[in-house]
Amino acid sequence: SPPTRNRAEGLIAWVATLPEYRRRGAAAAAVRALLAIADERGIPTVTLNAQVHAQALYERLGFVPYGDRFTVRGIPHQ
């Protein structure tokens, strides 16, 4: 469901890894840890703005694309 201010919600922003750690599970591990913290705190909804090229990573972690694409500093996001 779409984000709203009427319920508890978490936000993950600016997930980044150094080039030498990419494709080794570092970003997925970081996001899983943040999702576990949200679960522990009873936060039922967590949203993020993903760079389109990394969207598949977030989909594998259970996120669902929502809303229109937009550009931040020349990089497409959703």
Secondary structure, DSSP 8 states (H G I E B T S, - for coil): ----TTS-EEEE------GGGTTTTHHHHHHHHHHHHHHHTT--EEEE--BGGGHHHHHHTT----S--EEETTEEE-
